[in-house]
Amino acid sequence: MRASFITFFAVTCLVGFSTQQRTFTNPILDGNSADPSVMKVGNYYYLTLSEERETELTIFKSPTLTNFRNAEKTVAYRTKDGQSNLWASEMHEVNGDLYIYFCMDGNGKDHRMYAIKADDPTNPMGTWSDAIRLMPDWDHGAIDGTVMKHGNGKNYFVWASPAFNRPLSLWIAELIDPVTVGESKLYLREPRSEWETRGGPVNEGAYFIYRNNVSYMIFSASTTWTPDYCLGLMSIEGDKDPMNPSFWNYGEDEPVFFRNDEEDVYTTGHASFTVSNDGTETWMIYHGTVNTTHINGFRIARIEKIDWDENDRPVFPRPHGYNHPQPVPSGDPENEQKRTFNNPILDGNSADPAVLKVGKYYYLTLSEERETELTVFKSPTLTNFRNAEKSVAYRTKEGERNLWASEMHEVDGGLYIYFTMEVNGQDLKDHRMFVIKADDPTNPMGTWSDPIRLMPDWEYGSIDGTVMKHGNGKNYFVWASIALNRPLSLWIAELIDPVTVGESKLFLRGPHSEWETHGGPTNEGPYFMYRNNVSFLIFSASSTWDANYCLGLMSIDGDKDPMNPSEWYYGEDEPVFYRNDEEDVYTTGHATFTVSNDETETWMVYHGTVNTTHIDGFRIARIEKIDWDENDRPVFPRPHGYNHPQPVPSGDPDNVNN
């Protein structure tokens, strides 16, 4: 059975376990995780983020810096009526107590700074106080507050503000106690140089690290909506007064950390800092994106090791991308569950994932670059496609757009990718089916032919084509279409050869039950798997823009004619795979299937989201093991979320970074 599969190893996927040095790859979390901040308390790291459309301040707990996917989490604060846009939370220990500083706005007005206090400073996962307003006399926008613990024994508060008609700039005041900011406030720095003004003049996101009685302030520059968002550096000696601007060293007039086009890392900023598990290394947490256009909603948490030069000044590396493994932090704990992984298996939007195993490798096909590129990813394991070699098999030409739902199939000894795209059109009714052929069927990363139009006589919107290899020895083509004024439904025809669909076309199934009509009546995304001379057709139902997107099942015996509707078994009138609210997995559909490395297990690749509202742009590839019952019918599990490790596929290689 051929299918596609992507996979990722929570810690196991990020960290290779072999006799070689253990490594991980960025990022350390899936999905939007802008403005990440981490603090180490005891033997654990605590990451704070804003979630649920910036209404919840969430804390994630992990024993390792390299993976927060399988992290316990708790909500420390939820916004109340009139509060919104909770941003940039940071946890700090101040005077023996534990606080989280953050900003939010009220009733659509400017942001202000707030703090909450842990009831137990040794337990960040416990309860927290109500929000306390900082600087109630400061009637200007204020964001990105942080604590400076200076060498003179005093604490200071640094934040960003557009006060007094300045651009967003950095301000400082003494922190009298953890929730009281002194009356004297000093304008510290504003953006003036070209590298600080891309997309708009901005200095924000300050954070402090300390070495040899020097306080180093790392700050972000340029707007966070541009790929040129970067980090700058200032410093002051510990015996100097931070409220005197002349004592500050404003550093070189250039960023210390910025985009790395060679490794596809952009928007590199809003950093915080912590230490390795054994306390011997300094590590930076920051957010970044993987391209220059998808930024809002795609800033994802990453980490880098910070070295120190002979003068005890921090040395910043170049940002590391997916394809550049790094040694794990010193003292990082071994993963007790070395052979588990956590969904998802890829970062960022990866809708309609399809995987085919060719030789010893899995090949995942996706549409990228705003649905203009058909990209092939190559991985030795199903659990992780983050560190995958990739190649563009086809780029759309003038008049072509919205390239969707690519699937790689071996047909009659050749290797083909079937996909849909619009040609000189604007919507679904203008989609048509196409296919490209590999010049070398043993090398999916090689060159491919120009696209061939399938069904040139079929002038109806058509998407999601797949190949059925039936037990009667014939191949068939199944696709979704809005033909003849039906809702999006499934159609079938004989596949005469890999690029020729027969003239006789049969309406196979249309959406009619409630579970098939959420958000709009839809049957789409068919794919086949086979067992004991039965062809099982798995299809998606309900709109892909709805959290109730799900999978249905049909089947037909191998000696029956698929072109005869009465020969099909249409299954129970219910989905076989659907949202799992307990584990925050929604929009579960568009599945393909493959086998484990040793070919003893069946695995499903599909996409899902982590909430019910952020769907478009947030459908991310996942995998699940499919079991078989005593009658050789597939048994579908409940979808597994971030916090539910699964055993890796049988025969999966030990080191995913090999």
N, C-alpha and C positions, 0 to 999 in steps of 0.2 A: 504494500500500500504506500502510495506516495502522498506526501503532504508537506506543508511548510510549518516550520516551528521556530519560535524565538524563545530564548530563555535567559533568565538572569538569576544569579546566585546571591541573594542577600549578601551576607558576609562571604559566603563561599564563592559567590560569583565575582565579587569584587576582589576577594583575596585568594590567591592561588596557594594551594596546600600541596607542597611537594618537597623534595629535598633541596630545591632551589630557594632563593630568598623569597619570602612571601611578599606579594604585591597587591595593589588595588588599582582601580581606574576611576576617575571622576565621571559623573557626579556621585554624591553620596546619598541622594534622595531622588525620588521620581516626582514629576509634576512640579508645578510652580512652587517655589520656596524662596521668594525674594527676601532680602534683608536678613539673612540667617545670622544668628548669634548663638554661641555655645559657651557654656561655663562648666568646668569640672568640679563636681562636689563629691568628695570621697572617691569611690572607685568607678563613678559613672559620669558620663557627659550628658548635659541637659541642653537641648536645642529648643529655642523659642521661635515660633512663627505665628503669623496671622493667617487664620483659616476662615472658611465659610463666608466668603465674600467680605473678608476683613471685619468680621463681627466677633470672632473668637480668638483669644490669645491661648495658643496651644503649646504645651511642653512635651517634648519627646525625650525619652530616656534610653541611652544605649551604653554598653560597656566598651564600645569602640567608636573611634572617630570616622572610620571608613564606611559605615553603613548605618543609616537611620531608618531603613525601610522596614525592618522587623522590630521597630521600637515600640515599647509601651508608651502610651500618651495620655495626657489629661488636659482638660480645659481649665486654665487658671482664672480666666476672666471672660465674661460675655458682655458685649455692649448692651446698654439699656436704651430705653426710648430716647430719641434725640441724639444718640451717639452713633457714629459710623466711622468707617475708614481708619480702623485701628492698624497702625503701622509700626515697624522698626522697634520691636521689643528686645530688650537686653536685660539679662539677669546679672546682678552684681551683689557681692558680699560687702556690706558697709557697716562698720562698727559692730561686727559680730552677728548681724542679722542679714537676711536674704531679701532682696528687692528685685522687682522687675520694673524697669522704666520703659515707657512707651508713649506714643502720641495718638490722638484721635480728634476728630472734629465733632461739633455738636450743631445739629439743625442746619447743616450745610455751610457753616461758617468756618473760620480759620482753625487750623489744628492748634492744640495746646498739649503741654506735657503733663503726664500722670505717672504715678507709681503705685504698685501694690506690694504688700509685705507678706512674706510667708509666715504662717502661724508657727511652723517648726522649721528653723533655718537648716536643719540637717535633712529635711525631706521636701525637696522641690515638688514632688508629686502629690503633696498634701493640699490643704486648704490655704487660701490666700485672702487677704483683707479686701475691702472695697477699694475702689480707685480713689487716690488722693491727688488733688490738683496741685501741681508744682507751679511756682511763680504766678500766683493769682493776680498780681499787679502788672504782669507782663502782657499787655493787650495787643500782642503781635503774633503772627503765625510762628509756631515753634515745632520742630520735628527733630528726630534722630538724637535724642539726649543720651549722654554717656557720662560715666564717672571717671575722674582723674584722681589717682591716689599718688600725690606728689611726694618727692623726697624731703620736703620741709615739714612733713607730718600732717599736712592739711589735705582735705578733699576738695575737689572742684567739680562743677557741672559744666559740660560743654554741649552746646546744641546748635542747630541750624535755624536761621530765621531771616525773613525778608524785611526785618524791621527798618523803619526810617527810610523807606523807598530804596534800600539797597537791594541788589540781587541776593539770592539765597546764599547767606554767608555764615561764618562760624562765630559764635559768641561764647564767653566764659564768665563764670561767677563762682565765688566760694560756696561750697556746700556746707552750710552751718551744721545741719544734721541730715540724715538720709532723705528727708522729705522737705527740707527748708533750704531754699536757695537765697544767698545773700542779696541785699538790695543793690550793691554796686555791680554793674554788669559791663563787661568790656567787649567791644567789637574786636575780634581777633584776626580774622582773615576774610577777604572777599575774592571771588574769581576775577582774574584780570588777564591771564595769559591765554593763548589760543587753545592749549590743551585743557583748560578749565571751562571753556565756553562753547564747546560743540553741542549743538542742539539747544543752547541757552546757557547763560552763566550760572554755574552752580558750584558751591562748596557745601558738603553735607556728610553725614555718616561717619562722624569722628569716632575713634577708638584708640586706647592707649596700651602700649607695651613698655616695659622697663628693663634697663640693663645698665649695670655699673653706675647707678645713681643718676641716670638720665631718663627723662620721660619722653617717649617717642609718640607723637600723635599722627596716626594714619587717617586720612580723610578721603572722601570720594569727590571727584570733580567731573564736570560736564553733566548733562542731563541723563538720568537713568533710562531714558527712552531711546538713547542712541547707542550704537555698538562701541562708541569711543569712551563711554563711561570708564573711569580709571581711578587709580589711587595716587595720592600725593603724600608727602612726608614733611613734618615739622618736628622740632625737638627743643627741649629746654633742660638745663642742668638742675639737679635736684635741690640745690641750695639757692636757686633763683626764684623770684616771685612771678608766677604765671600771669598775674594781673598787671604786669609791666610789659608792654609789647616789645620794648627794646631788648629784653632778655631772651626772646625767642630766636632760634635759628630757623629761618623760613625755608631752608633747604635749597637744592638746585631747582631751577625753573623748568622742571620736566616731570612727567609722571614716573613713579617707581614700579608700577604694575599696570599693564594695559593689554589690549586685545592681541591675540595671537592668530593671525590669519592662516598660518601654516597648519595649525591644529584645530581650526574652526571653533575658537573660543572668543566670545565677544561680550561687551557689557560687563566688564570685569570690575566689580566694585562692592561697596558696602560690606567691608570686612570686619571681622572680630577675630580674637586671638585666644589661644589656649596652649596647653602643654601636652606632650605625649603621656601615655600611661605611667611611664617611669619618671616623668618630670625632667628628662634630659634634653628634650627638643621643643622648639617653638613651632606651632602650627597655626595657619591662617584659614579661617572659614570665610567664604565670599560667595556671591552669586555670579552666574554667567549664562550666556545663551550660546546656541550652536549655529546661529546664522545672523545676518545683519538686518533682517526684516521682521522676523517673529520675535518680539522682545516682550511686550506686555503680556503677562500670563505664561511666559516661557523662561523666566529667570530662575535657575535651578542651583541649589547649594552644592559647593565644591570645596575641596581643601588643598592646601599646598604647604610644604615644609619651608620655614623661614630659617636661613642660616645667618651667621653673624661674622663680620669681618674682623681683622686684627685690631680695629679700633672700637670694637663692640657696637658697631652700627648694623642694623638689619640689612640683609641681602635678599632681595625679592627675586624669585625665579620667573621664568616665562610660564604663562598658564598652560597646564597640561590638559589635552583633550582626551576623548574616548580611547584613542589608539596609542596612548602613551602610559603604560603601567608605571606606577611609582612604588618604592618600598613602603610597607606599612609603617606607621609610627612606632617608635621604639617602645617595647614593652606591651605592644598590642596583644590582647589575649587571643589564644588559639580558639577557633570556633569549635565548641563542644559538639555541635551538629555539623560536622564537616561536609556531610553529603546531603545537605538540604539546600533549597533555593527558595526565594520569595518572588511572587509576582509583583510588578511586571518584568518583562525580559528586555525591555528597551526603554529609553528615555524620550520624552517628547511625543508629539502626535505620530501615531503609526497605525492609522485606520486601515481596515481591510487587509490584515496581514495574511500572507500565504507562504508556505514553506515546502520545499521539495528536497529530499535527501538524494544526493548524487555522489556515489562513492562513499567516502568517509566524512563528507561535509554536508551541512545544511545550508540551503540557499533561500533567503527571505527576499521577497519582492515587495517594494513599497513605491508609492508615488511621492515625490519630493519636489522642492522648489516651487511651491504653489501649484502643485499638480501639473508640472511641465516636464518632469524627469521621471523615468521608470528606472529605479535603482535596485541593484541586486547586492545583497549583503551575504557574506560567506563566513560561517562559524563552524568550529568542530563540535559545538555543543548547542543544544536547544535552549539552555537556560540563560544564555547571555549573547546578545548581538551588539552590545555597546562597543566592544573592542573588536568589531568585525571589519575585515577588509570589504571595500565596496566598489562597485563599478556602475556607471550609467549605461544601461542597455539601449535606451531610446530617449531622445529629446523631441518634444513637440515642435512642429514647424508652423509657419505662419498660417493662421486660420484654424489651428488645432488648439484645444484647451481642455481643462478638467479631465486629465488622464486618471482613471480610477481602476481599482479592483483588479490588479494584475495577478495572474496565476501562472506558475511554471508547470508544464506537463511534459512527460515523455510520451510521444505518440509514434508508433510504427518505427522506432529506432531513432527518430529525430527529437530534438529538444525545442519546445515552443513556449512562448509566453503569450497568453490571451489577455486582452485588456479592452477597456472601453474609453472612448474620448469623444468630445464634441468636435464636429467639423463645420466651421462657418455657422455656428449656432449659439444659442444663449442658455438653454436649459435641458432638462432630462429628455424631452422629445427629440432633441438633436443629437443625442448620444448614439454611437454605432459601435459595433464590435470589430476589433482588429486582432492581428496575430503577427508576431515576429519569430524568426527561426534562428537558432544558434548556428554559427558557421561550424563549430565543433561541439557535438552533443555531449562530450565528456568535459567541457570547460565552460560552465555558465558565466565565468568572469571574462570571457573573450568577446569577440564581435558578434553582432546580430544583424539580421537582414533589415531592410526597410519594412514598414508595416504593410500587411495585406488586409484589405477589407473583407470581412466575412459577411455572408448574406447580403450582397449588394442589391438584391431585389427586395429586401425587407426594409421598407421605409417607415419604420416605427422606432421610437426610442427603445434602446436595448443596452443593458448593462449586465455585469456580473456573470459573464460566460464561464462555464466549466466543462470538463470532459468526463463523460461516463464510459468506463470500460466494462461492458456488461458480460455476463456469463455466457451469452449466446455467441461470443466471439466478435461482436460488432462494437464499434464506438458510437457514442451519441454526444450531441452538444445540447446543454441545458443552459438557459439564460433567463433573465427577467426583462419584461417588456410591458409597456402600456398600450400595446396594440389593440385595435378594435374597440377603443373606448372602455377598456377594462381598467381597473386599478392595477398597480404594479404587480404582475403575476408571473408564474413560471411557465416556460415553454420548452419544448423538446423537439429535436430533429436528429436524423441519422447524420453522423459525421463521415462523409464518403471518404475523404482523406483529411490530413491534419488541417487543411486550409479551405476545405469545401464542405459546406453544410447542405444537406439534401433539401429538395424543394418542398417535400411534405413536412409541415410544421404543426405540432399538436399543442393545444392549450392544455397544460398539465394540472395546474392548481392556482386558484386565486384566494386572496384573504377573505374570510367570511365570519370567523369567530372573533369574540371580543379581544382575546389575547393577540390577535393578528392585526388589530386596527388601532392600537394606541398611537396617537399623533398622526394617523392617516393609515388607510388600509394598504398593507405592503407584504408581499412575499418576494424575497430576493436572496442573493448570496448563496446559491446552491453549491454543494460539494459532496463528493461520494467517498464512502469507504466500503469495504467488502469483507464478508465473513461467511464461510461455509456455503458458497455459491448463492449468496444473497447480496444484492446491491442496496446499500442504505443511503438515502438522500437526506442530508441535513441542510436545512434552509433557515434563513433569518425572517423574522416576522415583526410587524409594527415598524414605525418610522425609526430610522437610525438616529434621528435627532431627539428621540424620546428615551427616558431612562428605562422603559419597559421593553426595549428592543431585546429579542430573545431568539431561541432556536426551536424549530420544529423538526419532526422526523417522518419520513415516508420510506417505503421499501418495496422491492420487487424481487421475486425469485429469479435466479440466473437463467432459467429455461423459458421464462415468459417474455413477451414482446413489450418493451417499454412504450411503443407507439400505440398500445391499446390501453386506454385509461382504466378499464375494468380489471386489468391484471395487477394494478398497483394496490398495495396496502397503505391506506392513508393515515394509519396510526391513531392514537388516542387524540381526542380534541383538547389538547393542552400542550404547553411548551415542555421541552425536555431539559432546557437549560435557560436560566433567567436570573434576574437581579438578586443579589444577596445583601439586604439592608444591614444585617448583623455585621458584615465585614466590609461594608462600604464599597461594593462592586455593582456597577449599574451599566446599562447599555451593552449588555453581554451578547455579542453576535458576530456575524460574518466570519464563520469558522472554516478552517481547513485542517487537514489531519496528516500525520506522519507517524514514523515509528521511532523507538528508542535506538541508540547506537548499536545495540546488539540485536535489534529487530524483534525483541520478545514482547514489547509493550506498544500500545497505541496511544498517541498523544494528540491533543487538540490545540491548535493555535487560534486565538480569537482576539478581538479588541474589547476593552471595557473602560469605564470612567470611574472616578472616585467620588463623585457626587451627582445629584440629580439635575443640576443647573448648568454646570460647565461641561458641555458635550462637544460642540464643534471645536476642533483643535485640541481636544483632550482625550481622544480615543487612543488608548495605548495598548500595545501588544502584550498578551499574556498566554500562558499555557496551562493545561490541565491533563491529567492522566485519564484515559477512558478505559474502564473495565468492561468485561463481557459476562453476561449471566449464563445460566445453565442451558439456555436456548440459543446461545450465540447471538444475542441481541446486545447492542451497546448500552452501557450503564453510565449516565452522565452524573458527575459530582455536583456539589454546590460550588459556585465560584469562590476561589480563595483570594483573600485580600492581603495587604502588606504584612499583616501581623500573624500570618498563618504559614509557617514554613512547610514545604512539601519535600518528600524524598526526591532526589534527582532521578532523571530517567536511567533505566538500567543500561550499564555499559558506558555511562557518561564519563568522559576523560577527567582525570583528577584535577588538572590545572587548567582553568578556563582561559588563562592568558598564554597558553602554549601556542 
